């Protein structure tokens, strides 16, 4: 196989070699690898045939012609009839590259000299955003927030690379994108999240046959596992929980914003994700003698489809009056594209935490879910039922294939005492 001294810089390929002991570098004026190879071959043939003088080098060799022909700058000079004839031969040879017949359908076009500099050549294949559309079309199980995240990142990456064909994208492009994100003020966690989105997109492209090289976004995380752990959201302490639920801020919201108040109470008892609790409907509640079972039918993961029990005593704290007569959604929160129904409650919680003087910015609404898991763990609840209660995956064949899930009654037997303790804190 012929190996050519051609490399890519940004969206343009270059010929870089040595002639008569001197470096020779020329832009091939294309982002297409096949066109680049063809032009490199033609330029090398012209050089070998005519031995031209290159404008940026002063060759002292006696057998080098004295005419000057610079394709990139449009310079053509000759010294005498013989050199003039050689120069015309060189011009005709290079012109042949640009006037070659159109290749068969699916091949790369040679006559792309009228394109703008960063535009990919007309040819068969899919661009990055077209692959994204196919991915979203096939993976109908993706949540709206996930779809929005994929679209935003893919559009940003595509704009950065000037709408590339997906097969033209390499590891260097991802590196430059990381550098660009960093220079724009994105933190490392955000950069890693965006590259993870690209990694998922390229994994899909490889599986579907749209991309054949190694995943250019693979193994590109900037944060180590330990650093990621340190970057994660924090867990509330019991004292901080008591401060939040006994605050005047929450007492006022119980009257003025009951939707927010009961969202917080239910979250403390159940550890539901913010979108799971704010989208609850009346038909998801099943009343039993000693508990109310919340049937979660739409969640972030398959493990999130579950039944979560809470003490029946909650009905005597005002929650029964709050849900009385409701046949649809329990809360007035409306879904926003990419944010679900939890955006307003999450923003209110941020103000709530500030109001009680908690300054740790890693303590967010999701930290309530982490607190409950920690509270159950400290209270002696075993790992497997705790994972089922919170909707966490358990990566174990023994658990996933050789056992039946715990019933909501069994889960409640394990959690009742701890939930009643938390209910007393929540509705004081």
C-alpha positions as CSV (number, residue, x, y, z in Angstrom):
1,X,0.0,0.0,0.0
2,X,1.3,3.5,-0.9
3,X,1.9,5.7,2.1
4,X,1.8,9.4,1.3
5,X,3.2,12.3,3.5
6,X,-0.3,13.7,4.0
7,X,-1.7,14.9,7.3
8,X,-4.7,16.8,8.4
9,X,-4.7,20.1,10.3
10,X,-8.2,21.3,11.3
11,X,-10.4,20.8,8.3
12,X,-7.7,20.8,5.7
13,X,-5.2,18.2,4.5
14,X,-1.5,19.1,3.7
15,X,1.3,17.5,1.7
16,X,4.4,17.7,3.8
17,X,7.6,16.1,2.5
18,X,11.3,16.8,1.6
19,X,12.5,17.7,-1.9
20,X,16.2,18.1,-2.6
21,X,16.9,18.0,1.1
22,X,14.4,20.8,1.9
23,X,11.0,20.8,3.5
24,X,8.1,21.1,1.1
25,X,4.6,21.9,2.5
26,X,1.5,22.6,0.5
27,X,-2.2,22.9,1.4
28,X,-4.3,20.4,-0.6
29,X,-7.3,22.7,-0.1
30,X,-9.7,20.0,0.9
31,X,-11.1,18.3,4.0
32,X,-11.7,15.1,2.1
33,X,-9.1,12.3,2.6
34,X,-9.6,10.7,-0.9
35,X,-9.3,14.1,-2.7
36,X,-6.3,14.9,-0.6
37,X,-4.5,11.7,-1.6
38,X,-5.3,12.3,-5.3
39,X,-4.0,15.8,-5.2
40,X,-0.9,14.8,-3.3
41,X,-0.2,12.2,-5.9
42,X,-0.6,14.7,-8.7
43,X,1.6,17.3,-7.1
44,X,4.3,14.8,-6.4
45,X,4.1,13.6,-10.1
46,X,4.3,17.2,-11.3
47,X,7.3,17.8,-9.1
48,X,9.1,14.7,-10.2
49,X,8.3,15.4,-13.9
50,X,9.3,19.1,-14.0
51,X,11.5,19.7,-11.0
52,X,10.1,23.2,-10.4
53,X,11.6,25.9,-8.2
54,X,9.4,26.3,-5.2
55,X,8.9,30.0,-4.1
56,X,9.7,29.5,-0.4
57,X,12.9,27.4,-1.0
58,X,16.1,28.3,-2.7
59,X,17.4,25.0,-4.2
60,X,21.1,25.2,-5.1
61,X,21.0,21.9,-7.0
62,X,22.1,22.4,-10.6
63,X,19.5,20.2,-12.1
64,X,16.6,22.1,-10.6
65,X,14.5,24.1,-13.1
66,X,14.5,27.9,-12.6
67,X,10.8,28.6,-13.2
68,X,8.5,29.4,-10.3
69,X,5.0,27.8,-10.0
70,X,3.0,28.3,-6.8
71,X,-0.5,26.8,-7.0
72,X,-1.7,28.1,-3.7
73,X,-0.7,31.7,-4.4
74,X,-1.4,31.7,-8.1
75,X,2.2,32.6,-9.1
76,X,3.6,31.4,-12.4
77,X,7.0,32.8,-13.6
78,X,9.6,31.3,-16.0
79,X,13.1,32.1,-17.1
80,X,13.6,31.4,-20.8
81,X,11.7,29.3,-23.4
82,X,12.7,25.9,-22.0
83,X,11.6,26.8,-18.5
84,X,8.4,28.3,-19.9
85,X,7.5,25.1,-21.7
86,X,8.2,23.1,-18.5
87,X,5.9,25.4,-16.5
88,X,3.1,25.0,-19.0
89,X,3.4,21.2,-18.7
90,X,3.1,21.6,-14.9
91,X,0.0,23.8,-15.2
92,X,-1.7,21.4,-17.5
93,X,-0.9,18.4,-15.2
94,X,-2.4,20.2,-12.1
95,X,-5.4,21.4,-14.1
96,X,-6.2,17.8,-15.0
97,X,-6.9,17.2,-11.3
98,X,-9.6,19.9,-11.3
99,X,-11.2,18.9,-14.6
100,X,-11.4,15.2,-14.1
101,X,-14.8,13.5,-14.9
102,X,-17.3,13.2,-12.1
103,X,-16.7,9.9,-10.2
104,X,-19.4,7.3,-9.7
105,X,-22.2,7.8,-7.2
106,X,-21.0,7.4,-3.6
107,X,-17.4,8.4,-4.5
108,X,-15.8,11.7,-3.5
109,X,-15.9,14.6,-5.9
110,X,-12.7,16.1,-7.3
111,X,-14.2,19.3,-8.5
112,X,-14.8,20.9,-5.2
113,X,-12.7,24.1,-5.7
114,X,-15.8,26.3,-5.6
115,X,-16.8,25.2,-2.1
116,X,-16.2,27.4,0.9
117,X,-13.1,26.5,2.8
118,X,-14.7,24.6,5.7
119,X,-17.6,23.0,3.9
120,X,-17.4,19.2,3.4
121,X,-17.4,18.0,-0.2
122,X,-20.6,16.8,-1.8
123,X,-20.7,13.0,-1.5
124,X,-22.5,10.1,0.0
125,X,-22.6,9.7,3.7
126,X,-24.2,11.2,6.8
127,X,-23.3,14.3,8.7
128,X,-23.1,14.3,12.5
129,X,-26.6,15.8,13.1
130,X,-28.1,13.3,10.6
131,X,-26.8,10.4,12.7
132,X,-28.2,12.0,15.8
133,X,-31.6,12.2,14.2
134,X,-31.4,8.5,13.3
135,X,-30.4,7.7,16.9
136,X,-33.3,9.6,18.4
137,X,-35.6,8.0,15.9
138,X,-34.6,4.5,16.8
139,X,-34.1,4.9,20.6
140,X,-37.7,6.0,21.4
141,X,-37.1,5.1,25.1
142,X,-34.8,8.2,25.6
143,X,-36.2,10.7,28.1
144,X,-36.9,14.2,26.8
145,X,-34.1,15.6,29.0
146,X,-31.7,13.2,27.5
147,X,-32.8,14.0,24.0
148,X,-32.3,17.7,24.6
149,X,-28.9,17.1,26.1
150,X,-27.8,15.1,23.0
151,X,-29.2,17.7,20.6
152,X,-27.5,20.6,22.4
153,X,-24.1,18.9,22.6
154,X,-24.2,17.5,19.0
155,X,-25.2,20.9,17.6
156,X,-22.4,22.6,19.5
157,X,-19.8,20.1,18.3
158,X,-21.1,20.2,14.7
159,X,-21.0,24.0,14.6
160,X,-17.4,23.8,16.0
161,X,-16.4,21.5,13.2
162,X,-18.4,23.3,10.5
163,X,-21.1,20.6,9.9
164,X,-18.8,17.6,9.2
165,X,-19.5,14.2,7.8
166,X,-19.3,11.8,10.7
167,X,-16.6,9.6,9.1
168,X,-14.3,12.6,8.9
169,X,-14.2,13.2,12.6
170,X,-11.2,12.0,14.5
171,X,-9.7,12.0,18.0
172,X,-8.0,15.3,17.3
173,X,-11.3,17.0,16.7
174,X,-12.6,15.9,20.1
175,X,-9.4,17.2,21.7
176,X,-9.8,20.6,20.1
177,X,-13.5,20.6,21.2
178,X,-12.4,20.0,24.8
179,X,-9.9,22.8,24.6
180,X,-12.6,25.1,23.2
181,X,-15.0,24.2,25.9
182,X,-12.3,24.9,28.5
183,X,-11.4,28.2,27.0
184,X,-15.1,29.2,27.1
185,X,-15.2,28.7,30.9
186,X,-16.8,25.2,31.1
187,X,-15.7,23.2,34.2
188,X,-14.1,19.7,33.8
189,X,-17.3,18.0,34.8
190,X,-19.3,19.8,32.1
191,X,-16.7,19.0,29.5
192,X,-16.7,15.3,30.5
193,X,-20.5,15.2,30.3
194,X,-20.5,16.6,26.8
195,X,-17.8,14.2,25.6
196,X,-19.7,11.3,27.2
197,X,-22.7,12.4,25.1
198,X,-20.5,12.3,22.0
199,X,-19.2,8.9,23.0
200,X,-22.7,7.5,23.1
201,X,-23.5,9.0,19.7
202,X,-20.4,7.5,18.1
203,X,-21.1,4.1,19.8
204,X,-24.5,4.2,18.1
205,X,-22.9,5.2,14.8
206,X,-20.4,2.3,15.0
207,X,-23.2,-0.2,15.8
208,X,-25.3,1.0,12.9
209,X,-22.5,1.1,10.4
210,X,-22.2,4.9,10.0
211,X,-18.7,5.1,11.5
212,X,-15.9,2.5,11.2
213,X,-12.9,3.9,13.2
214,X,-12.3,3.7,16.9
215,X,-14.7,5.9,18.9
216,X,-12.9,9.3,18.9
217,X,-14.6,10.2,22.2
218,X,-13.6,7.0,23.9
219,X,-11.5,7.2,27.1
220,X,-11.4,10.9,26.9
221,X,-12.5,11.8,30.5
222,X,-10.5,14.6,32.1
223,X,-11.6,13.8,35.7
224,X,-10.4,10.6,37.4
225,X,-12.9,8.4,39.3
226,X,-11.8,9.8,42.6
227,X,-12.1,13.3,41.3
228,X,-15.6,12.6,40.0
229,X,-16.6,11.3,43.4
230,X,-15.4,14.5,45.0
231,X,-17.3,16.5,42.4
232,X,-20.7,14.8,43.1
233,X,-23.5,16.2,45.1
234,X,-23.2,16.1,48.8
235,X,-25.4,14.4,51.4
236,X,-27.4,16.3,54.0
237,X,-26.8,15.6,57.6
238,X,-29.7,15.0,60.0
239,X,-29.2,18.4,61.6
240,X,-29.4,20.1,58.2
241,X,-32.6,18.1,57.4
242,X,-34.1,19.3,60.6
243,X,-33.1,22.9,59.8
244,X,-34.7,22.7,56.4
245,X,-38.0,21.2,57.5
246,X,-38.4,23.3,60.6
247,X,-37.7,26.6,58.8
248,X,-40.1,29.5,58.5
249,X,-39.5,29.4,54.7
250,X,-41.2,26.0,54.5
251,X,-44.0,26.9,57.0
252,X,-44.9,29.8,54.8
253,X,-44.8,27.6,51.6
254,X,-47.1,25.1,53.3
255,X,-49.8,27.8,53.1
256,X,-48.8,29.8,50.0
257,X,-47.1,27.0,47.9
258,X,-48.6,23.6,49.1
259,X,-47.3,21.9,46.0
260,X,-43.8,22.6,47.0
261,X,-44.4,21.7,50.7
262,X,-45.8,18.3,49.9
263,X,-43.2,17.6,47.2
264,X,-40.5,18.0,50.0
265,X,-42.4,15.9,52.5
266,X,-42.9,13.0,50.0
267,X,-39.3,13.2,48.8
268,X,-37.9,12.9,52.3
269,X,-40.0,9.8,52.9
270,X,-39.5,8.1,49.5
271,X,-36.3,9.4,48.0
272,X,-38.1,9.8,44.7
273,X,-36.2,11.6,41.9
274,X,-37.6,15.2,41.5
275,X,-39.3,14.3,38.2
276,X,-40.9,11.2,39.7
277,X,-42.5,13.0,42.7
278,X,-43.6,16.2,40.8
279,X,-45.3,14.1,38.1
280,X,-47.3,11.9,40.4
281,X,-50.9,11.3,39.5
282,X,-53.8,10.2,41.8
283,X,-54.1,6.9,40.0
284,X,-50.5,6.0,41.1
285,X,-51.6,5.9,44.7
286,X,-52.8,2.6,46.1
287,X,-54.2,2.6,49.7
288,X,-53.5,-0.3,52.0
289,X,-54.4,-0.7,55.7
290,X,-51.0,0.5,57.0
291,X,-49.4,2.2,54.1
292,X,-49.9,4.1,50.8
293,X,-48.1,2.6,47.8
294,X,-46.8,4.9,45.1
295,X,-46.5,3.2,41.8
296,X,-43.7,4.7,39.7
297,X,-44.4,4.0,36.1
298,X,-42.0,6.4,34.3
299,X,-38.4,6.7,35.5
300,X,-34.8,7.3,34.5
301,X,-34.0,3.6,34.6
302,X,-35.8,0.3,34.3
303,X,-35.0,-0.3,38.0
304,X,-36.9,3.0,38.7
305,X,-40.2,1.3,37.7
306,X,-41.2,0.3,41.2
307,X,-43.7,0.6,44.1
308,X,-42.7,2.7,47.0
309,X,-44.6,2.5,50.3
310,X,-45.1,5.4,52.8
311,X,-46.9,5.3,56.2
312,X,-50.7,5.7,56.1
313,X,-50.2,8.2,59.0
314,X,-49.3,10.8,56.3
315,X,-53.0,11.1,55.5
316,X,-53.7,12.6,58.9
317,X,-51.0,15.4,58.5
318,X,-52.9,17.3,55.8
319,X,-51.8,15.3,52.8
320,X,-55.3,13.7,52.7
321,X,-56.9,17.1,52.3
322,X,-54.2,18.1,49.7
323,X,-55.1,15.2,47.4
324,X,-58.8,15.0,48.1
325,X,-60.9,15.1,44.9
326,X,-57.9,15.0,42.6
327,X,-58.3,12.6,39.7
328,X,-55.2,13.5,37.7
329,X,-51.8,15.1,38.6
330,X,-51.3,15.7,42.3
331,X,-49.2,18.8,41.7
332,X,-49.6,21.8,39.4
333,X,-46.1,21.6,38.0
334,X,-46.0,21.6,34.2
335,X,-43.4,19.8,32.2
336,X,-40.7,21.8,30.4
337,X,-38.8,20.4,27.4
338,X,-35.6,18.9,28.7
339,X,-36.4,19.6,32.4
340,X,-39.5,17.5,33.0
341,X,-41.9,18.7,35.8
342,X,-39.3,19.3,38.5
343,X,-37.6,22.5,37.4
344,X,-39.7,24.9,39.5
345,X,-39.5,22.8,42.6
346,X,-35.7,22.5,42.2
347,X,-35.3,26.2,41.8
348,X,-37.4,26.9,44.9
349,X,-35.4,24.4,46.9
350,X,-32.2,26.3,46.0
351,X,-33.7,29.5,47.5
352,X,-34.9,27.4,50.5
353,X,-31.4,26.1,51.2
354,X,-30.0,29.7,50.9
355,X,-32.7,31.0,53.3
356,X,-31.7,28.6,56.1
357,X,-28.0,29.5,55.8
358,X,-26.7,26.3,54.2
359,X,-23.8,27.4,52.0
360,X,-22.5,24.1,50.4
361,X,-23.4,24.5,46.7
362,X,-23.2,20.7,46.3
363,X,-26.3,20.3,48.5
364,X,-29.2,20.3,46.1
365,X,-32.6,18.7,45.8
366,X,-31.0,15.4,44.8
367,X,-29.2,15.4,48.1
368,X,-32.5,14.6,49.8
369,X,-32.5,11.3,47.9
370,X,-29.0,10.7,49.0
371,X,-29.8,11.5,52.6
372,X,-32.6,8.9,52.7
373,X,-30.4,6.2,51.3
374,X,-27.8,7.0,54.0
375,X,-30.5,7.1,56.7
376,X,-31.8,3.7,55.7
377,X,-28.2,2.3,55.5
378,X,-27.3,3.6,58.9
379,X,-30.6,2.2,60.2
380,X,-29.6,-1.3,59.2
381,X,-31.6,-1.8,55.9
382,X,-29.9,-4.3,53.6
383,X,-28.4,-3.3,50.3
384,X,-30.7,-5.1,47.9
385,X,-34.1,-3.9,49.3
386,X,-32.6,-0.4,49.7
387,X,-31.6,-0.4,46.0
388,X,-35.1,-1.5,45.0
389,X,-36.8,1.1,47.2
390,X,-34.7,3.9,45.6
391,X,-34.8,2.5,42.1
392,X,-31.1,1.7,41.7
393,X,-29.8,-1.0,39.4
394,X,-28.1,-4.0,41.1
395,X,-25.4,-5.5,38.8
396,X,-25.7,-9.0,40.0
397,X,-27.0,-12.2,38.3
398,X,-27.9,-13.6,41.7
399,X,-30.2,-10.6,42.4
400,X,-31.5,-9.8,38.9
401,X,-32.2,-13.4,37.7
402,X,-32.4,-15.6,40.7
403,X,-34.7,-13.6,43.1
404,X,-38.1,-12.0,42.9
405,X,-38.5,-8.4,43.9
406,X,-39.6,-7.5,47.4
407,X,-43.2,-6.6,47.7
408,X,-44.2,-3.1,48.8
409,X,-45.5,-4.7,52.0
410,X,-42.1,-6.3,52.7
411,X,-40.3,-3.0,52.0
412,X,-42.6,-1.2,54.3
413,X,-41.9,-3.6,57.1
414,X,-38.2,-2.7,56.8
415,X,-38.7,1.1,56.5
416,X,-41.8,1.9,58.6
417,X,-40.0,2.8,61.8
418,X,-37.5,5.1,60.0
419,X,-40.1,6.7,57.8
420,X,-42.3,7.5,60.8
421,X,-39.2,9.2,62.4
422,X,-38.7,11.3,59.2
423,X,-42.4,12.1,58.9
424,X,-42.3,13.6,62.4
425,X,-39.4,15.8,61.3
426,X,-41.1,16.7,58.0
427,X,-44.5,17.9,59.3
428,X,-43.6,19.4,62.7
